[in-house]
Protein backbone atom coordinates (compact mmCIF):
# COMPACT_ATOMS: atom_id res chain seq x y z
CA UNK A 1 0.00 0.00 0.00
CA UNK A 2 1.97 2.96 -1.28
CA UNK A 3 1.47 6.35 0.29
CA UNK A 4 -0.48 8.79 -1.83
CA UNK A 5 -1.29 12.42 -1.07
CA UNK A 6 -4.60 11.39 0.49
CA UNK A 7 -3.15 8.50 2.52
CA UNK A 8 -3.33 9.42 6.20
CA UNK A 9 -0.25 9.31 8.36
CA UNK A 10 -0.01 6.86 11.25
CA UNK A 11 -1.37 9.27 13.86
CA UNK A 12 -4.29 10.33 11.65
CA UNK A 13 -5.12 6.71 10.82
CA UNK A 14 -5.04 5.80 14.50
CA UNK A 15 -7.29 8.75 15.35
CA UNK A 16 -9.76 7.72 12.65
CA UNK A 17 -9.71 4.14 13.94
CA UNK A 18 -10.44 5.42 17.43
CA UNK A 19 -13.38 7.45 16.10
CA UNK A 20 -14.76 4.42 14.25
CA UNK A 21 -14.42 2.29 17.38
CA UNK A 22 -16.29 4.86 19.48
CA UNK A 23 -18.97 5.03 16.79
CA UNK A 24 -19.36 1.24 16.71
CA UNK A 25 -19.46 1.00 20.50
CA UNK A 26 -22.24 3.58 20.68
CA UNK A 27 -25.84 2.63 21.16
CA UNK A 28 -27.05 4.29 17.96
CA UNK A 29 -24.91 2.53 15.36
CA UNK A 30 -26.21 3.07 11.84
CA UNK A 31 -26.63 -0.51 10.64
CA UNK A 32 -26.84 0.67 7.03
CA UNK A 33 -23.22 1.88 7.25
CA UNK A 34 -21.87 -0.79 9.60
CA UNK A 35 -20.12 -2.89 6.93
CA UNK A 36 -18.67 0.26 5.37
CA UNK A 37 -17.21 1.42 8.70
CA UNK A 38 -15.78 -2.03 9.48
CA UNK A 39 -14.19 -2.17 6.01
CA UNK A 40 -12.64 1.28 6.54
CA UNK A 41 -11.32 0.15 9.92
CA UNK A 42 -9.71 -2.88 8.24
CA UNK A 43 -8.03 -0.59 5.67
CA UNK A 44 -6.69 1.65 8.43
CA UNK A 45 -5.38 -1.32 10.43
CA UNK A 46 -3.54 -2.59 7.34
CA UNK A 47 -2.10 0.90 6.76
CA UNK A 48 -0.91 1.16 10.38
CA UNK A 49 0.68 -2.29 10.23
CA UNK A 50 2.49 -1.35 7.02
CA UNK A 51 3.79 1.89 8.54
CA UNK A 52 5.01 0.05 11.65
CA UNK A 53 6.76 -2.57 9.51
CA UNK A 54 8.40 0.12 7.35
CA UNK A 55 9.59 1.98 10.43
CA UNK A 56 10.97 -1.23 11.91
CA UNK A 57 12.93 -1.97 8.71
CA UNK A 58 14.38 1.56 8.64
CA UNK A 59 15.36 1.37 12.31
CA UNK A 60 17.06 -1.98 11.75
CA UNK A 61 18.97 -0.52 8.78
CA UNK A 62 20.16 2.46 10.82
CA UNK A 63 21.20 0.37 13.81
CA UNK A 64 23.03 -2.15 11.61
CA UNK A 65 24.93 0.74 9.98
CA UNK A 66 25.89 1.99 13.44
CA UNK A 67 27.15 -1.46 14.39
CA UNK A 68 29.32 -1.32 11.28
Protein Blocks (a to p, Z undefined) as FASTA:
>chain_A
ZZdfklccfklmmmmmmmmmmmmmpmbbcfklmmmmmmmmmmmmmmmmmmmmmmmmmmmm
mmmmmnZZ
